[in-house]
Amino acid sequence: MHNQKEEKDCCDEMEIPKTKEVASSCHGVGGDGQSGHSEHSSHGSHGMNHGSAKSFLTRFGMVTILLLPLILGTKLADRALGYSLSMSPFLEFVLLTVILLIGSVFFLHATHELKARKPGMMTLVSIAVVAGYLYSVSAIFLPELGMGFGIEIATLIWVLLFGHYLEAKATATGGDALSAVAELLPQVAHRITANMESDVPISDLNKGDTVRVKPGEKIPADGEVSDGGAHVSEALLTGEAKPIRKERGMQVVAGSIVLDGSLTVRLTRVGEHSTVGEIKKLVQRAQGTKPNSQRIADRAAGFLAYIALAVAIVAGFVWYAIGAPIALSFTVAITVLVIACPHALGVAIPAVTALTTKRASRAGMLIKDLSKLEILKSVDTVLFDKTGTLTEGSFGITEIYHNGDYKDDESISIAASLEAHSSHMIAATFIDEARKRALTIKELGEFENHEGEGVSATLDGVRYYLGTATLLERVGIELSQRKYGLGTIVYLGSEKKHISTFILADKIKGESKLAVSALMKLKVRVAMMTGDNEETARAVGRELGIEQVFAGVMPEGKLEIVRTLQKDGKIVAMVGDGVNDAAALAGANVGLAVGGGTAVAIEAGDMVLMSGNPLLVPRMIALSRVAYSKMRQNLWWALGYNIVAIPLAAGVLAPWGILLPPALGALVMSLSTVIVVINSFTMKKVLIS
């Protein structure tokens, strides 16, 4: 709350440009409030879904009906209404017992806590309710014990149920990430068999099936277009708003929406193997992690349970020792147990992570490890791999130079043949160019991949080399000394002769410069590494405003650069394609893997940027800073509330006439939880404004 302006600065006033693709990048995916906190869930009922909220509301309504006759039988009702309901001890016992059974949901959660040896909120509630119930029932049948407090216990259950309903409903609006992923897919697909079209549940689809997707419908699984053409939106998956034209032979991904036209798709990956299935597994993995703040909250909640139990016992004995009636002593002890429930502590972190991860995923940012969210907010250096991250990654041959009588088509045909067995981006450039020119790609012999340098093979009895200057010079080929244009330089040589030189250019993404500028406004240093030569790398760095550039970096050298920066005291976030950069992504403090379409880099980084938009990087850092601030505020509120509330419940202000009854303690406890949830939701307003 006190840091709201500070948080707004972090995302809105830092002036990170909001292109259409990232307008919602601070909107975040998140779990159901539990985020997989197996330990944490023992401390409360946070993480309730909408179904649980409805259940609590139903129980609350039932208790309300049963509570009315109990209230009408009190002296207060007689004074207020001039009438009181005459009730037999047996009927009062029945009503209290039924109310207790309706509130038995708390006892079920308490057994889970005790089995896990982690007594928490539900344990405290259960002890308070059962102790109060047993004493009150005894007082009904044994008047010598004095006045019981059955009304207070029944009211306590009533308030607790309503408080849990409010908390469950509020937390549920943070959204269930797995439900959000499931919504990416249609329920029914139009499967084509023997020229007949029939509607089937998507669970019945198999690899190799053919389906028709009509305008406005979602593609049910990954596949290849076998007929038709249409513009397709992948915004729900990648955050990329611009529609993509899909035609025969092109790949499509599950969850994409066909905007116009109709597509016939042969399915290649279905169910858990599809892109949406991979995302679902990633979200499930994220729900099995927790931020460090959550571990602190878990431990604090556990300690608080023991402290509350001890204070309750001591307070009850002290009050009885100074002459208070036994009923009053019980009331004080029960109020301490109720008001000290670490409910707000339990929901403090999940309320934030649920909202954070949900809004992140809607913008195409998937968080695999929630503990990295707290590290990301402290990152002071972002290291980008150039190709495919800051640049389009789609090379084109812009210039060709020949030594001798070779022609363009002949050199391109040889280069494409050499690269036919490679999946590298440069290889695809030569193959695509050869196909455009309708050139022959020939069979190779004795193919060899020279990692980080290029390839070589025998073609028509002649040994050819394609790659860097280092490769050709190492095998004794002397290169012509001339000045080439900027771009990636690829040399082609045969035996001892330099044949041709290709200049490949990779266009810088339109958002890259904005992303670098935004990171600098966040006071984050930006560095870039690439396998390109020094001149090309420096030119890209100058255009983007990046001063620290590492050029000529081999794949194995990327991790070394990350470690060097870390040795200099930097907290490094590495951004790369998640395949060639896997080691560097894993070695960085936070790895941001750039995924896309059918190739989500699930294993490479701690977070996955589904689209290739580099503006998602500063957005993710800004989001982590706001989320951390909200976690910190929630923890301080939850702890501060208990520090004040426990002594108050124990009766330290009794000499001044202030003594909380159990029902009021339950109300205060519930309100503290609601305040934490509301504070978490102010993050939503800051991030989307």
Helices and strands as residue ranges (DSSP letters): H 4-11, G 20-22, G 40-43, H 50-72, H 75-81, H 89-102, H 105-115, H 121-141, G 143-145, H 150-172, H 177-182, E 188-193, E 196-201, G 202-204, E 210-213, E 222-233, H 235-238, E 244-246, E 251-252, E 257-258, E 262-269, G 271-273, H 275-287, H 292-321, H 326-339, H 343-362, E 365-367, H 371-376, E 381-385, I 386-390, E 396-402, H 408-418, H 425-436, E 445-450, E 454-459, E 462-467, H 469-474, E 488-494, E 497-505, H 512-521, E 525-529, H 534-544, E 548-550, H 555-567, E 572-576, H 582-587, E 590-594, E 607-609, H 616-650, G 654-656, H 662-688
